[in-house]
Amino acid sequence: MGVGARLTKDGKPLMGALIKTDQELVGSLLYLATGTRPVISFAVGQLTRHKSAPRMEHLAAAKTVLRYLKGTASLGLTYGSAAAMVGYSDADYAGDLDTRRSTTGYVFTFNGAAVSWTSKRQPSVDHSTTESKYIAAATAAKEAVWLSRLIKDLTVTAAPMRMR
């Protein structure tokens, strides 16, 4: 989706075959975001929130994600550098205009590529940017602990994980 694009419940509703087309498109994007394209996770999360009552703006946003994927088809996850695992987390304060909830996002990279990522709406309404970022950091820290234990189980040595 474009920078600053925000989807809401308002707008012209989709009718007939366009509803099925929109649902199939978002389902396919969700599959890609889960498996190989973590960079579209935020946009797909925004799109999935409106599947019960899709609007023309939502279909246009999904097509924008498709155009992005077409332009970046030659890019992919590349493993190979001898880098330690690093985690990044962030949040957008009150990014959902309908519920005023923030969205948490994190990604963990290992040996140069993403191995774990998510983008999801926080369960509560936050009172400040600091609070939303704290919740995102705590969510990422839980994942960091799990990944550290997994690496320790798979290898004999485990280095401390950096979080940014």
N, C-alpha and C positions, 0 to 999 in steps of 0.2 A: 504494500500500500504506500501511497505517497507520504512524504514527511508531513506530520501534523494532521493526517486524515483521521477522523473520528466517526465511527459508525453509531447511529442512534436508532431508536424504534420508529422515528418519523420518516415520512417519505411515501412515494407511490408504491403500493404493494405489487408483487409479482403475481401474474395470473397464468393459469393453465400449464402448458408444457415448460414454461420458464422456471416454475418452481422446482420441477424434477431436475432440470438442467443445472440449476443453482446448487441443489443438494448434492448431485453427483460430482460437480466440480469441487465443492468444498470438501467432500469426502476424499476425493483424490488428492487434494492439497494436504489434508490431514495425514494421509498415509505417507506422503513425501516428507512432511515436517517431522513425523515420528521416526522415520527410518534414515534418511540421508541428507535432508536439507534443513538443519537447525535454524538457519538464518530466516526462514519464513514462519517460524513458530509463533511469533507475536501476531503477525497478520492473520494467520489461520485461527488463532485463538479468538481474535476479534470477530472473524467471520462466523465461527461456530456458535457464538452467543445469540445469533439472530436467525437460526434455522427454523424456528417455529413460526415466524412471520417475516419471511424474507422480503426485502425491498429492492427497487431498481438500483439504489446506491450500493447495496451489498453485492449484487451481481457485477456491477462495474468495478468494485474494489477487488473481487475475486479475479476478474479478467486482468486487472493491473498486476496481480501476483503472477498470473500465467505469463504475461509479457516479460516480467522480471526473470522468471525461470527460463524462458526461451533465450533471453539475452545472456544468461549465465550457464547455459547447458554444458559448456566445456569445463566448468569448474567442479571440483569435488573435494572430498575429504582425502588428505594425503598424510600418511603416517611415515615417520622415518627419522626425524631429528631425535637426538638423545636428550630431550628436554624433560624435566620433571613435570608432575601434574600441577596445573594451575587452575584456580577457580575464579570466576568473575560473577558478580551479582549486581542487580540494579532493580529499581522500581519506578513506575510512573505514578506520581501522586494523583489520585482521583481521576484516572484516565478514562474510566467508563462513565460516560456522561449520563447514562440512565440510572445507575445505582451509586455513583460516586465512589466506587471501590477502586483500589489501586491494583496494578498488575505486577506480579513478581516474575523476574526472569533470572536464570543463571545458566552458565555454561562451564564445563570443566574440560580442559584440553590435556592430552597426554601424548607425548611423542609427536607433537606438532598438529594434532587434529582433535576435534570435539569427540568426547566419549560419553558425555552425559549432559543433557540440557532440558530446560523446561521454560514455559511461559504460561502462567495461569493467574487468574484473578484471586486476590486475597480474600479470605473468608469474612473479614470485617471492614467497616469503614474507618479509615485512619483520620487522625486529627491534625497531622502535619507531614511534611515531606520526610522529616527525620524518622518519624514512626514507621512510615511505609518502607523506607530503606532499611531500617532495623529489622522489620519482619522479613524482608527479602534476604538480608544477610543471615538471619537465623535459619531460614529455610535452606539456604545454600550450605550453611555449616552442617546441618543434619546430613545432607548429601555428601559432604566432604568426609565426614566421619565414616559413613558407609563405604565410600570409595577407598579410603585409607585402609580400612579393614579388609576389603576385597584384595587390594594390592598386596597387603601383608600376607594374606592366605595364598596368593599366587606366586609370590617371590619370598626370598629369605629376608631381603632388606627393604625397608620402606623409608623414604625420605620425608621430612616434614612437608606438608602441603601449603602452598602460598595461596592466599585469597586476596582478591583486589576488588 
